[in-house]
Amino acid sequence: MELEGATIVLTGATTGIGRATAVALAQRTRRLIVHGPQSPTQVTDLMNQLRAGMRAGGGVVYLQADYGELEAVGRLTEGIRSATDRIDVLINNAARPGAPARTLSRDGIELTLQTNYLAPVALTTTLLELMPTGRIVNVASATHLSATLHLNDLELARHAYAPSTAYALSKLALVTYTCWLAKNLPNPSIEVVSMHPGVIATDLLHAMFSIGGDSVEYAAANLLEVASLSGDNGTYYDERVPAPPNPIAQDPETQTRLHQLTTNLLGRRA
Ligand SMILES: NC(=O)c1ccc[n+]([C@@H]2O[C@H](COP(=O)([O-])OP(=O)(O)OC[C@H]3O[C@@H](n4cnc5c(N)ncnc54)[C@H](OP(=O)(O)O)[C@@H]3O)[C@@H](O)[C@H]2O)c1
């Protein structure tokens, strides 16, 4: 996928890896649509930085949506549709650490699962119609490798809750969805992959783990490298290297069951 001249949607662009990726993309792409949970007035510094980096004729748009509210994802889709009639690359990067204690969203759904899994799935599903060709990159995490996908308890109502457990489960769901979507894309000109961007020193990492990490620029370079590849539909990347995902994610029965549960959850409101 050629990023130069592309129209790119990047979620979670306000801080961390997403922000560094947006800054790097501004210098390469033609049209950049960035998202975050913050209001437009809170991101004027970011937008000034992105506009200053864009080539002549390029454009950048910011859209706000808090994934803790599914209706906001619908409004985000509408905002993207107003900004463009075609997307070349969709990067689902936005995510949150597991909440300190199990928390329900405004939709009555466990907040980590909704933010890191259901919201990007809802966004992707509705944006596919703007992608006659293109590429979807789902930013997952190596933590998914040690997670369990409780298909009878995705929201951890009955299993022990811990922030890192909820986070890893949400990322395993995202990798499983990626494997499912790779086989169920509306046309063969679209490719979808998932990736671990690296262990990166960000607020998200430090909210759950007391470890250091590489720079956000390092992760952004990994992300852009994976975004620019092709011919790899369904692949999981550990940084830039194709790697086997959790076998759970590759199990067709699990994928189908998760898809059914996801459809049910997205149809549910508090
Ligand atoms: N850091 C790591 O070591 C690491 C490792 C593996 C995977 N990842 C993945 O890499 C991606 C980027 O993470 P990061 O480390 O850069 O974290 P980060 O610095 O916390 O950035 C996360 C981004 O998602 C946004 N976000 C958070 N809650 C949201 C919500 N409710 N609705 C919409 N957007 C929301 C944040 O917005 P605000 O900050 O503006 O509120 C920010 O733009 C995530 O998918 C993460 O799971 C990171």
The ligand as an SDF file (V2000), in Angstrom:
LIG
                    3D

 48 52  0  0  0  0  0  0  0  0999 V2000
    2.4480    1.2740   24.7170 N   0  0  0  0  0  0  0  0  0  0  0  0
    2.6740   -0.0190   24.5270 C   0  0  0  0  0  0  0  0  0  0  0  0
    3.6660   -0.5970   24.9970 O   0  0  0  0  0  0  0  0  0  0  0  0
    1.7150   -0.8330   23.7100 C   0  0  0  0  0  0  0  0  0  0  0  0
    1.9700   -2.2010   23.5830 C   0  0  0  0  0  0  0  0  0  0  0  0
    1.0890   -2.9630   22.8190 C   0  0  0  0  0  0  0  0  0  0  0  0
    0.0210   -2.3650   22.2000 C   0  0  0  0  0  0  0  0  0  0  0  0
   -0.2100   -1.0280   22.3480 N   0  0  0  0  0  0  0  0  0  0  0  0
   -1.3600   -0.4490   21.6540 C   0  0  0  0  0  0  0  0  0  0  0  0
   -0.9460    0.6960   20.9400 O   0  0  0  0  0  0  0  0  0  0  0  0
   -2.0670    1.5830   20.7740 C   0  0  0  0  0  0  0  0  0  0  0  0
   -1.6800    2.9780   21.2220 C   0  0  0  0  0  0  0  0  0  0  0  0
   -1.4360    2.9190   22.6240 O   0  0  0  0  0  0  0  0  0  0  0  0
   -0.4660    3.9390   23.3840 P   0  0  0  0  0  0  0  0  0  0  0  0
    0.4950    3.1210   24.1550 O   0  0  0  0  0  0  0  0  0  0  0  0
    0.0200    4.9800   22.4540 O   0  0  0  0  0  0  0  0  0  0  0  0
   -1.4940    4.5570   24.4510 O   0  0  0  0  0  0  0  0  0  0  0  0
   -1.8970    6.0680   24.7890 P   0  0  0  0  0  0  0  0  0  0  0  0
   -0.6970    6.9410   24.7910 O   0  0  0  0  0  0  0  0  0  0  0  0
   -2.7050    5.9680   26.0320 O   0  0  0  0  0  0  0  0  0  0  0  0
   -2.8260    6.4860   23.5380 O   0  0  0  0  0  0  0  0  0  0  0  0
   -4.0580    5.8760   23.3170 C   0  0  0  0  0  0  0  0  0  0  0  0
   -4.8920    6.7000   22.3710 C   0  0  0  0  0  0  0  0  0  0  0  0
   -6.2520    6.1960   22.4210 O   0  0  0  0  0  0  0  0  0  0  0  0
   -7.1030    7.2480   22.8720 C   0  0  0  0  0  0  0  0  0  0  0  0
   -8.1950    6.7820   23.7170 N   0  0  0  0  0  0  0  0  0  0  0  0
   -8.1190    6.3780   25.0140 C   0  0  0  0  0  0  0  0  0  0  0  0
   -9.3480    6.1410   25.5010 N   0  0  0  0  0  0  0  0  0  0  0  0
  -10.2220    6.4060   24.4960 C   0  0  0  0  0  0  0  0  0  0  0  0
  -11.6330    6.3850   24.3930 C   0  0  0  0  0  0  0  0  0  0  0  0
  -12.4180    6.0590   25.4350 N   0  0  0  0  0  0  0  0  0  0  0  0
  -12.2040    6.7300   23.2150 N   0  0  0  0  0  0  0  0  0  0  0  0
  -11.4380    7.0740   22.1560 C   0  0  0  0  0  0  0  0  0  0  0  0
  -10.0830    7.1210   22.1910 N   0  0  0  0  0  0  0  0  0  0  0  0
   -9.4860    6.8010   23.3580 C   0  0  0  0  0  0  0  0  0  0  0  0
   -6.1840    8.1800   23.6720 C   0  0  0  0  0  0  0  0  0  0  0  0
   -6.7790    9.4650   23.8330 O   0  0  0  0  0  0  0  0  0  0  0  0
   -6.2880   10.5290   24.9620 P   0  0  0  0  0  0  0  0  0  0  0  0
   -4.9660   10.0650   25.4860 O   0  0  0  0  0  0  0  0  0  0  0  0
   -6.2340   11.8030   24.2260 O   0  0  0  0  0  0  0  0  0  0  0  0
   -7.3330   10.5120   26.0250 O   0  0  0  0  0  0  0  0  0  0  0  0
   -4.9670    8.1740   22.7810 C   0  0  0  0  0  0  0  0  0  0  0  0
   -5.1640    8.9920   21.6590 O   0  0  0  0  0  0  0  0  0  0  0  0
   -3.2040    0.9640   21.5930 C   0  0  0  0  0  0  0  0  0  0  0  0
   -4.0310    0.2120   20.7600 O   0  0  0  0  0  0  0  0  0  0  0  0
   -2.4670    0.0480   22.5560 C   0  0  0  0  0  0  0  0  0  0  0  0
   -3.2850   -0.9870   23.0260 O   0  0  0  0  0  0  0  0  0  0  0  0
    0.6190   -0.2530   23.0900 C   0  0  0  0  0  0  0  0  0  0  0  0
  1  2  1  0
  2  3  2  0
  2  4  1  0
  4  5  1  0
  4 48  2  0
  5  6  2  0
  6  7  1  0
  7  8  2  0
  8  9  1  0
  8 48  1  0
  9 10  1  0
  9 46  1  0
 10 11  1  0
 11 12  1  0
 11 44  1  0
 12 13  1  0
 13 14  1  0
 14 15  2  0
 14 16  1  0
 14 17  1  0
 17 18  1  0
 18 19  2  0
 18 20  1  0
 18 21  1  0
 21 22  1  0
 22 23  1  0
 23 24  1  0
 23 42  1  0
 24 25  1  0
 25 26  1  0
 25 36  1  0
 26 27  1  0
 26 35  1  0
 27 28  2  0
 28 29  1  0
 29 30  1  0
 29 35  2  0
 30 31  1  0
 30 32  2  0
 32 33  1  0
 33 34  2  0
 34 35  1  0
 36 37  1  0
 36 42  1  0
 37 38  1  0
 38 39  2  0
 38 40  1  0
 38 41  1  0
 42 43  1  0
 44 45  1  0
 44 46  1  0
 46 47  1  0
M  CHG  2   8   1  16  -1
M  END
$$$$
